[in-house]
């Protein structure tokens, strides 16, 4: 009886210990920082059927290991009395880990807005399948910005693909800035089937920039298209394209020079 009582007591004590151990709080995971709207600008131009409202913005992702996905920007315009005259929900592409997302858009309004604001819904976070350094930028070259007679700006250039596999579709954004670096307008376009070593030319138009403002700089960036980071991850998983792809034209050495140097040193 005494042995059985001791056994029951030990089992009860073990159960209490296990309950206490499993009820301990797990170490808290570091919280993810929300996306931040770093810059925004809007321009309004009179059109034949009302007003053309254009905008540009830059979202910043301070989380180096996570994609910000399924982001939706809401653009709202109010007149001088505070009445809403235009509203538009704009789905955005995925914001890369530790990177930025430039975006532009345009809508029509029957009445002229006195104020236009950009808001956005919180992102859905997903950990990236590769390390941050695997997500390289898409190089842009030979950018030209030309002012047109109607006051718009024509932006042209070439965008390259640094990865081994073909990028199905890339979004190209041009952000115009004044002498102080302030964002004054922007435009977007698409390029398809971008292969490594064969940069396609892009052409886009930025309209609505005030006539009194002088464009001093154009920042052009390219990114994968889609509300999730999957297209970007597929490129990163395929790896970077080799930098040197031209076959050497010189004849190989008849003898390894390192072997020759070692032999002379021993003598």
Phi and psi in degrees as GROMACS dihedral restraints (atoms count N, CA, C in turn):
[ dihedral_restraints ]
;  ai    aj    ak    al  type     phi  dphi    fc
    3     4     5     6     1   -65.4    20    10
    4     5     6     7     1   -40.7    20    10
    6     7     8     9     1   -64.0    20    10
    7     8     9    10     1   -42.1    20    10
    9    10    11    12     1   -64.8    20    10
   10    11    12    13     1   -39.3    20    10
   12    13    14    15     1   -64.1    20    10
   13    14    15    16     1   -41.4    20    10
   15    16    17    18     1   -64.5    20    10
   16    17    18    19     1   -38.2    20    10
   18    19    20    21     1   -63.9    20    10
   19    20    21    22     1   -44.5    20    10
   21    22    23    24     1   -62.7    20    10
   22    23    24    25     1   -39.4    20    10
   24    25    26    27     1   -64.8    20    10
   25    26    27    28     1   -42.4    20    10
   27    28    29    30     1   -64.5    20    10
   28    29    30    31     1   -40.4    20    10
   30    31    32    33     1   -64.1    20    10
   31    32    33    34     1   -41.2    20    10
   33    34    35    36     1   -64.3    20    10
   34    35    36    37     1   -41.2    20    10
   36    37    38    39     1   -64.0    20    10
   37    38    39    40     1   -39.3    20    10
   39    40    41    42     1   -65.2    20    10
   40    41    42    43     1   -38.7    20    10
   42    43    44    45     1   -64.4    20    10
   43    44    45    46     1   -40.1    20    10
   45    46    47    48     1   -64.0    20    10
   46    47    48    49     1   -40.5    20    10
   48    49    50    51     1   -64.2    20    10
   49    50    51    52     1   -43.6    20    10
   51    52    53    54     1   -64.7    20    10
   52    53    54    55     1   -39.5    20    10
   54    55    56    57     1   -62.6    20    10
   55    56    57    58     1   -41.8    20    10
   57    58    59    60     1   -66.8    20    10
   58    59    60    61     1   -37.7    20    10
   60    61    62    63     1   -68.9    20    10
   61    62    63    64     1   -40.9    20    10
   63    64    65    66     1   -75.1    20    10
   64    65    66    67     1   -20.9    20    10
   66    67    68    69     1   -85.5    20    10
   67    68    69    70     1    -3.6    20    10
   69    70    71    72     1   -66.3    20    10
   70    71    72    73     1   142.9    20    10
   72    73    74    75     1   -69.2    20    10
   73    74    75    76     1   135.7    20    10
   75    76    77    78     1   -73.3    20    10
   76    77    78    79     1   150.5    20    10
   78    79    80    81     1   -59.7    20    10
   79    80    81    82     1   132.9    20    10
   81    82    83    84     1   -69.7    20    10
   82    83    84    85     1   135.8    20    10
   84    85    86    87     1   -77.5    20    10
   85    86    87    88     1   146.1    20    10
   87    88    89    90     1   -61.8    20    10
   88    89    90    91     1   133.0    20    10
   90    91    92    93     1   -72.9    20    10
   91    92    93    94     1   145.8    20    10
   93    94    95    96     1   -86.0    20    10
   94    95    96    97     1   139.2    20    10
   96    97    98    99     1   -79.8    20    10
   97    98    99   100     1   139.7    20    10
   99   100   101   102     1   -70.5    20    10
  100   101   102   103     1   159.2    20    10
  102   103   104   105     1   -62.5    20    10
  103   104   105   106     1   149.5    20    10
  105   106   107   108     1  -123.8    20    10
  106   107   108   109     1   130.4    20    10
  108   109   110   111     1   -80.3    20    10
  109   110   111   112     1    98.2    20    10
  111   112   113   114     1   -71.5    20    10
  112   113   114   115     1   -41.3    20    10
  114   115   116   117     1  -144.6    20    10
  115   116   117   118     1   153.0    20    10
  117   118   119   120     1  -157.6    20    10
  118   119   120   121     1   149.1    20    10
  120   121   122   123     1  -153.4    20    10
  121   122   123   124     1   150.8    20    10
  123   124   125   126     1  -139.0    20    10
  124   125   126   127     1   148.2    20    10
  126   127   128   129     1  -133.7    20    10
  127   128   129   130     1   146.9    20    10
  129   130   131   132     1  -127.6    20    10
  130   131   132   133     1   128.9    20    10
  132   133   134   135     1  -130.6    20    10
  133   134   135   136     1   138.3    20    10
  135   136   137   138     1   -68.7    20    10
  136   137   138   139     1   133.7    20    10
  138   139   140   141     1  -124.9    20    10
  139   140   141   142     1   178.0    20    10
  141   142   143   144     1   -66.1    20    10
  142   143   144   145     1   -32.9    20    10
  144   145   146   147     1  -113.4    20    10
  145   146   147   148     1    26.5    20    10
  147   148   149   150     1   138.5    20    10
  148   149   150   151     1  -121.9    20    10
  150   151   152   153     1  -135.0    20    10
  151   152   153   154     1   139.6    20    10
  153   154   155   156     1   -98.4    20    10
  154   155   156   157     1   118.0    20    10
  156   157   158   159     1  -105.0    20    10
  157   158   159   160     1   118.2    20    10
  159   160   161   162     1  -117.3    20    10
  160   161   162   163     1   152.9    20    10
  162   163   164   165     1  -147.6    20    10
  163   164   165   166     1   162.6    20    10
  165   166   167   168     1  -148.8    20    10
  166   167   168   169     1   145.8    20    10
  168   169   170   171     1  -153.3    20    10
  169   170   171   172     1   165.8    20    10
  171   172   173   174     1  -134.6    20    10
  172   173   174   175     1   119.7    20    10
  174   175   176   177     1   -98.8    20    10
  175   176   177   178     1   140.1    20    10
  177   178   179   180     1  -116.3    20    10
  178   179   180   181     1   133.2    20    10
  180   181   182   183     1  -111.5    20    10
  181   182   183   184     1   110.2    20    10
  183   184   185   186     1   -87.8    20    10
  184   185   186   187     1     3.1    20    10
  186   187   188   189     1   -96.9    20    10
  187   188   189   190     1   112.0    20    10
  189   190   191   192     1   -75.7    20    10
  190   191   192   193     1   -10.1    20    10
  192   193   194   195     1  -117.5    20    10
  193   194   195   196     1     4.3    20    10
  195   196   197   198     1  -132.5    20    10
  196   197   198   199     1   142.7    20    10
  198   199   200   201     1   -84.9    20    10
  199   200   201   202     1   140.3    20    10
  201   202   203   204     1   -96.6    20    10
  202   203   204   205     1   110.2    20    10
  204   205   206   207     1  -115.1    20    10
  205   206   207   208     1   162.1    20    10
  207   208   209   210     1    54.2    20    10
  208   209   210   211     1    46.3    20    10
  210   211   212   213     1   -88.2    20    10
  211   212   213   214     1   137.0    20    10
  213   214   215   216     1  -127.3    20    10
  214   215   216   217     1   123.8    20    10
  216   217   218   219     1   -93.1    20    10
  217   218   219   220     1   140.5    20    10
  219   220   221   222     1  -116.6    20    10
  220   221   222   223     1   119.0    20    10
  222   223   224   225     1  -104.7    20    10
  223   224   225   226     1   124.1    20    10
  225   226   227   228     1  -127.6    20    10
  226   227   228   229     1   132.7    20    10
  228   229   230   231     1  -120.5    20    10
  229   230   231   232     1   135.3    20    10
  231   232   233   234     1  -120.4    20    10
  232   233   234   235     1   148.8    20    10
  234   235   236   237     1   -83.2    20    10
  235   236   237   238     1  -174.2    20    10
  237   238   239   240     1   -64.0    20    10
  238   239   240   241     1   -25.4    20    10
  240   241   242   243     1   -89.0    20    10
  241   242   243   244     1    -2.0    20    10
  243   244   245   246     1    93.5    20    10
  244   245   246   247     1     1.6    20    10
  246   247   248   249     1   -79.0    20    10
  247   248   249   250     1   141.3    20    10
  249   250   251   252     1   -76.1    20    10
  250   251   252   253     1   126.0    20    10
  252   253   254   255     1  -116.2    20    10
  253   254   255   256     1   -14.4    20    10
  255   256   257   258     1  -155.2    20    10
  256   257   258   259     1   140.6    20    10
  258   259   260   261     1  -149.1    20    10
  259   260   261   262     1   136.2    20    10
  261   262   263   264     1  -150.1    20    10
  262   263   264   265     1   133.5    20    10
  264   265   266   267     1   -96.7    20    10
  265   266   267   268     1   125.1    20    10
  267   268   269   270     1  -118.9    20    10
  268   269   270   271     1   106.8    20    10
  270   271   272   273     1   -64.1    20    10
  271   272   273   274     1   135.5    20    10
  273   274   275   276     1  -110.1    20    10
  274   275   276   277     1   160.6    20    10
  276   277   278   279     1   -74.0    20    10
  277   278   279   280     1   164.1    20    10
  279   280   281   282     1   -64.1    20    10
  280   281   282   283     1   140.3    20    10
  282   283   284   285     1   -90.8    20    10
  283   284   285   286     1   120.7    20    10
  285   286   287   288     1   -68.3    20    10
  286   287   288   289     1   159.2    20    10
  288   289   290   291     1   -59.4    20    10
  289   290   291   292     1   127.4    20    10
  291   292   293   294     1    62.2    20    10
  292   293   294   295     1    20.3    20    10
  294   295   296   297     1  -121.6    20    10
  295   296   297   298     1  -168.5    20    10
  297   298   299   300     1  -125.7    20    10
  298   299   300   301     1   160.5    20    10
  300   301   302   303     1  -131.0    20    10
  301   302   303   304     1   112.3    20    10
  303   304   305   306     1   -90.6    20    10
  304   305   306   307     1   137.1    20    10
  306   307   308   309     1  -144.4    20    10
  307   308   309   310     1   153.0    20    10
  309   310   311   312     1  -138.7    20    10
  310   311   312   313     1   165.6    20    10
  312   313   314   315     1  -169.6    20    10
  313   314   315   316     1   173.6    20    10
  315   316   317   318     1  -152.8    20    10
  316   317   318   319     1   145.4    20    10
  318   319   320   321     1  -146.5    20    10
  319   320   321   322     1   165.4    20    10
  321   322   323   324     1  -107.8    20    10
  322   323   324   325     1   145.1    20    10
  324   325   326   327     1  -133.8    20    10
  325   326   327   328     1   138.8    20    10
  327   328   329   330     1   -72.4    20    10
  328   329   330   331     1   -33.5    20    10
  330   331   332   333     1  -117.2    20    10
  331   332   333   334     1   155.8    20    10
  333   334   335   336     1   -75.9    20    10
  334   335   336   337     1   122.2    20    10
  336   337   338   339     1   -73.7    20    10
  337   338   339   340     1   141.6    20    10
  339   340   341   342     1   -89.8    20    10
  340   341   342   343     1   -24.4    20    10
  342   343   344   345     1  -147.9    20    10
  343   344   345   346     1   135.5    20    10
  345   346   347   348     1  -124.5    20    10
  346   347   348   349     1   130.2    20    10
  348   349   350   351     1  -126.2    20    10
  349   350   351   352     1   152.0    20    10
  351   352   353   354     1  -117.1    20    10
  352   353   354   355     1   124.1    20    10
  354   355   356   357     1  -122.8    20    10
  355   356   357   358     1   169.7    20    10
  357   358   359   360     1  -151.5    20    10
  358   359   360   361     1   151.6    20    10
  360   361   362   363     1   -82.2    20    10
  361   362   363   364     1   150.4    20    10
  363   364   365   366     1   -58.4    20    10
  364   365   366   367     1   144.4    20    10
  366   367   368   369     1   -78.5    20    10
  367   368   369   370     1   156.7    20    10
  369   370   371   372     1   -94.4    20    10
  370   371   372   373     1   124.7    20    10
  372   373   374   375     1   -95.1    20    10
  373   374   375   376     1   138.4    20    10
  375   376   377   378     1  -141.6    20    10
  376   377   378   379     1   131.6    20    10
  378   379   380   381     1   -69.1    20    10
  379   380   381   382     1   136.3    20    10
  381   382   383   384     1   -71.2    20    10
  382   383   384   385     1   151.0    20    10
  384   385   386   387     1   -83.2    20    10
  385   386   387   388     1   -10.3    20    10
  387   388   389   390     1  -129.7    20    10
  388   389   390   391     1   166.8    20    10
  390   391   392   393     1   -70.0    20    10
  391   392   393   394     1   158.1    20    10
  393   394   395   396     1   -56.1    20    10
  394   395   396   397     1   -36.1    20    10
  396   397   398   399     1   -68.5    20    10
  397   398   399   400     1   -13.1    20    10
  399   400   401   402     1   -75.4    20    10
  400   401   402   403     1   -18.4    20    10
  402   403   404   405     1   -95.3    20    10
  403   404   405   406     1    88.3    20    10
  405   406   407   408     1   -85.9    20    10
  406   407   408   409     1   154.8    20    10
  408   409   410   411     1   -74.2    20    10
  409   410   411   412     1   157.1    20    10
  411   412   413   414     1   -92.0    20    10
  412   413   414   415     1   109.9    20    10
  414   415   416   417     1   -61.6    20    10
  415   416   417   418     1   140.2    20    10
  417   418   419   420     1  -120.3    20    10
  418   419   420   421     1   135.6    20    10
  420   421   422   423     1  -138.9    20    10
  421   422   423   424     1   164.9    20    10
  423   424   425   426     1    50.5    20    10
  424   425   426   427     1    48.1    20    10
  426   427   428   429     1   -80.4    20    10
  427   428   429   430     1   132.4    20    10
  429   430   431   432     1  -128.9    20    10
  430   431   432   433     1   138.5    20    10
  432   433   434   435     1  -122.7    20    10
  433   434   435   436     1   117.6    20    10
  435   436   437   438     1  -122.6    20    10
  436   437   438   439     1   128.5    20    10
  438   439   440   441     1   -80.0    20    10
  439   440   441   442     1   133.0    20    10
  441   442   443   444     1   -95.6    20    10
  442   443   444   445     1   168.7    20    10
  444   445   446   447     1   -64.2    20    10
  445   446   447   448     1   -30.4    20    10
  447   448   449   450     1   -83.9    20    10
  448   449   450   451     1     4.4    20    10
  450   451   452   453     1    94.1    20    10
  451   452   453   454     1    -8.5    20    10
  453   454   455   456     1   -80.8    20    10
  454   455   456   457     1   171.9    20    10
  456   457   458   459     1  -123.7    20    10
  457   458   459   460     1   131.7    20    10
  459   460   461   462     1   -99.2    20    10
  460   461   462   463     1   122.8    20    10
  462   463   464   465     1  -116.6    20    10
  463   464   465   466     1   125.8    20    10
  465   466   467   468     1  -129.4    20    10
  466   467   468   469     1   160.7    20    10
  468   469   470   471     1   171.5    20    10
  469   470   471   472     1  -167.4    20    10
  471   472   473   474     1  -131.7    20    10
  472   473   474   475     1   142.5    20    10
  474   475   476   477     1  -121.9    20    10
  475   476   477   478     1   135.2    20    10
  477   478   479   480     1  -109.2    20    10
  478   479   480   481     1   158.9    20    10
  480   481   482   483     1  -113.4    20    10
  481   482   483   484     1   114.5    20    10
  483   484   485   486     1   -82.5    20    10
  484   485   486   487     1    -0.8    20    10
  486   487   488   489     1  -101.2    20    10
  487   488   489   490     1   164.7    20    10
  489   490   491   492     1   -68.7    20    10
  490   491   492   493     1   -39.5    20    10
  492   493   494   495     1   -94.5    20    10
  493   494   495   496     1   162.6    20    10
  495   496   497   498     1   -73.4    20    10
  496   497   498   499     1   135.0    20    10
  498   499   500   501     1   -85.6    20    10
  499   500   501   502     1   116.5    20    10
  501   502   503   504     1   -61.1    20    10
  502   503   504   505     1   -45.7    20    10
  504   505   506   507     1  -153.3    20    10
  505   506   507   508     1   130.5    20    10
  507   508   509   510     1  -121.5    20    10
  508   509   510   511     1   142.9    20    10
  510   511   512   513     1   -97.3    20    10
  511   512   513   514     1   128.5    20    10
  513   514   515   516     1  -109.9    20    10
  514   515   516   517     1   126.4    20    10
  516   517   518   519     1  -118.1    20    10
  517   518   519   520     1   135.6    20    10
  519   520   521   522     1  -117.2    20    10
  520   521   522   523     1   121.4    20    10
  522   523   524   525     1  -111.9    20    10
  523   524   525   526     1   118.3    20    10
  525   526   527   528     1   -89.1    20    10
  526   527   528   529     1   140.0    20    10
  528   529   530   531     1  -133.5    20    10
  529   530   531   532     1   153.6    20    10
  531   532   533   534     1   -89.0    20    10
  532   533   534   535     1  -170.1    20    10
  534   535   536   537     1   -64.5    20    10
  535   536   537   538     1   -28.5    20    10
  537   538   539   540     1   -84.8    20    10
  538   539   540   541     1    -2.5    20    10
  540   541   542   543     1    89.8    20    10
  541   542   543   544     1     2.9    20    10
  543   544   545   546     1   -72.8    20    10
  544   545   546   547     1   138.2    20    10
  546   547   548   549     1   -70.3    20    10
  547   548   549   550     1   127.9    20    10
  549   550   551   552     1  -123.2    20    10
  550   551   552   553     1    -7.0    20    10
  552   553   554   555     1   168.6    20    10
  553   554   555   556     1   170.9    20    10
  555   556   557   558     1  -167.2    20    10
  556   557   558   559     1   164.8    20    10
  558   559   560   561     1  -150.6    20    10
  559   560   561   562     1   163.7    20    10
  561   562   563   564     1  -138.1    20    10
  562   563   564   565     1   158.0    20    10
  564   565   566   567     1  -156.0    20    10
  565   566   567   568     1   178.1    20    10
  567   568   569   570     1  -123.6    20    10
  568   569   570   571     1   149.2    20    10
  570   571   572   573     1  -130.2    20    10
  571   572   573   574     1   139.3    20    10
  573   574   575   576     1  -116.5    20    10
  574   575   576   577     1   155.7    20    10
  576   577   578   579     1    51.4    20    10
  577   578   579   580     1    59.5    20    10
  579   580   581   582     1   -88.5    20    10
  580   581   582   583     1   112.5    20    10
  582   583   584   585     1  -100.2    20    10
  583   584   585   586     1   151.7    20    10
  585   586   587   588     1   -63.4    20    10
  586   587   588   589     1   132.3    20    10
  588   589   590   591     1    83.5    20    10
  589   590   591   592     1    -2.3    20    10
  591   592   593   594     1  -130.8    20    10
  592   593   594   595     1    73.4    20    10
  594   595   596   597     1   -69.8    20    10
  595   596   597   598     1   123.1    20    10
  597   598   599   600     1   -80.4    20    10
  598   599   600   601     1   159.1    20    10
  600   601   602   603     1   -89.8    20    10
  601   602   603   604     1   139.5    20    10
  603   604   605   606     1  -117.1    20    10
  604   605   606   607     1   149.9    20    10
  606   607   608   609     1  -138.0    20    10
  607   608   609   610     1   127.4    20    10
  609   610   611   612     1  -144.4    20    10
  610   611   612   613     1   161.2    20    10
  612   613   614   615     1  -122.0    20    10
  613   614   615   616     1   135.0    20    10
  615   616   617   618     1  -112.6    20    10
  616   617   618   619     1   118.6    20    10
  618   619   620   621     1  -118.6    20    10
  619   620   621   622     1   165.4    20    10
  621   622   623   624     1    90.2    20    10
  622   623   624   625     1    -1.0    20    10
  624   625   626   627     1   -70.5    20    10
  625   626   627   628     1   130.4    20    10
  627   628   629   630     1   -56.3    20    10
  628   629   630   631     1   141.5    20    10
  630   631   632   633     1   -64.6    20    10
  631   632   633   634     1   -31.2    20    10
  633   634   635   636     1   -76.0    20    10
  634   635   636   637     1   -14.9    20    10
  636   637   638   639     1   -89.7    20    10
  637   638   639   640     1   132.8    20    10
  639   640   641   642     1  -100.3    20    10
  640   641   642   643     1   129.6    20    10
  642   643   644   645     1   -80.7    20    10
  643   644   645   646     1   122.5    20    10
  645   646   647   648     1  -107.8    20    10
  646   647   648   649     1   -24.4    20    10
  648   649   650   651     1  -152.5    20    10
  649   650   651   652     1   147.0    20    10
  651   652   653   654     1  -123.8    20    10
  652   653   654   655     1   120.3    20    10
  654   655   656   657     1  -100.7    20    10
  655   656   657   658     1   118.7    20    10
  657   658   659   660     1  -113.7    20    10
  658   659   660   661     1   132.8    20    10
  660   661   662   663     1  -136.7    20    10
  661   662   663   664     1   155.7    20    10
  663   664   665   666     1  -130.9    20    10
  664   665   666   667     1   150.0    20    10
  666   667   668   669     1  -152.4    20    10
  667   668   669   670     1   166.9    20    10
  669   670   671   672     1   -73.5    20    10
  670   671   672   673     1   153.4    20    10
  672   673   674   675     1   -98.8    20    10
  673   674   675   676     1   136.5    20    10
  675   676   677   678     1   137.7    20    10
  676   677   678   679     1   152.6    20    10
  678   679   680   681     1   -77.5    20    10
  679   680   681   682     1   -10.2    20    10
  681   682   683   684     1  -118.5    20    10
  682   683   684   685     1   165.8    20    10
  684   685   686   687     1   -86.2    20    10
  685   686   687   688     1     7.2    20    10
  687   688   689   690     1   -58.6    20    10
  688   689   690   691     1   -46.1    20    10
  690   691   692   693     1   -59.3    20    10
  691   692   693   694     1   -38.2    20    10
  693   694   695   696     1   -67.8    20    10
  694   695   696   697     1   -41.0    20    10
  696   697   698   699     1   -65.3    20    10
  697   698   699   700     1   -38.6    20    10
  699   700   701   702     1   -62.2    20    10
  700   701   702   703     1   -38.3    20    10
  702   703   704   705     1   -67.2    20    10
  703   704   705   706     1   -43.8    20    10
  705   706   707   708     1   -65.7    20    10
  706   707   708   709     1   -37.6    20    10
  708   709   710   711     1   -66.8    20    10
  709   710   711   712     1   -28.1    20    10
  711   712   713   714     1   -74.1    20    10
  712   713   714   715     1   -21.1    20    10
  714   715   716   717     1    94.2    20    10
  715   716   717   718     1   166.6    20    10
  717   718   719   720     1   -79.0    20    10
  718   719   720   721     1   147.1    20    10
  720   721   722   723     1   -73.0    20    10
  721   722   723   724     1   142.6    20    10
  723   724   725   726     1   -62.5    20    10
  724   725   726   727     1   141.3    20    10
  726   727   728   729     1   -73.3    20    10
  727   728   729   730     1   -44.2    20    10
  729   730   731   732     1  -102.6    20    10
  730   731   732   733     1   110.2    20    10
  732   733   734   735     1  -116.7    20    10
  733   734   735   736     1     2.7    20    10
  735   736   737   738     1   -88.7    20    10
  736   737   738   739     1   130.7    20    10
  738   739   740   741     1   -68.8    20    10
  739   740   741   742     1   135.3    20    10
  741   742   743   744     1   -60.0    20    10
  742   743   744   745     1   142.6    20    10
  744   745   746   747     1  -100.0    20    10
  745   746   747   748     1   -14.0    20    10
  747   748   749   750     1   -83.3    20    10
  748   749   750   751     1   153.1    20    10
  750   751   752   753     1   -72.8    20    10
  751   752   753   754     1   144.9    20    10
  753   754   755   756     1   -68.7    20    10
  754   755   756   757     1   155.3    20    10
  756   757   758   759     1   -65.5    20    10
  757   758   759   760     1   141.1    20    10
  759   760   761   762     1   -66.5    20    10
  760   761   762   763     1   -31.1    20    10
  762   763   764   765     1  -139.2    20    10
  763   764   765   766     1   143.8    20    10
  765   766   767   768     1   -61.9    20    10
  766   767   768   769     1   122.2    20    10
  768   769   770   771     1   -64.8    20    10
  769   770   771   772     1   -31.8    20    10
  771   772   773   774     1   -63.4    20    10
  772   773   774   775     1   -40.6    20    10
  774   775   776   777     1   -63.9    20    10
  775   776   777   778     1   -39.4    20    10
  777   778   779   780     1   -65.5    20    10
  778   779   780   781     1   -41.5    20    10
  780   781   782   783     1   -66.1    20    10
  781   782   783   784     1   -41.5    20    10
  783   784   785   786     1   -63.9    20    10
  784   785   786   787     1   -39.4    20    10
  786   787   788   789     1   -64.9    20    10
  787   788   789   790     1   -43.0    20    10
  789   790   791   792     1   -65.6    20    10
  790   791   792   793     1   -34.7    20    10
  792   793   794   795     1   -67.6    20    10
  793   794   795   796     1   -39.2    20    10
  795   796   797   798     1   -68.0    20    10
  796   797   798   799     1   -31.3    20    10
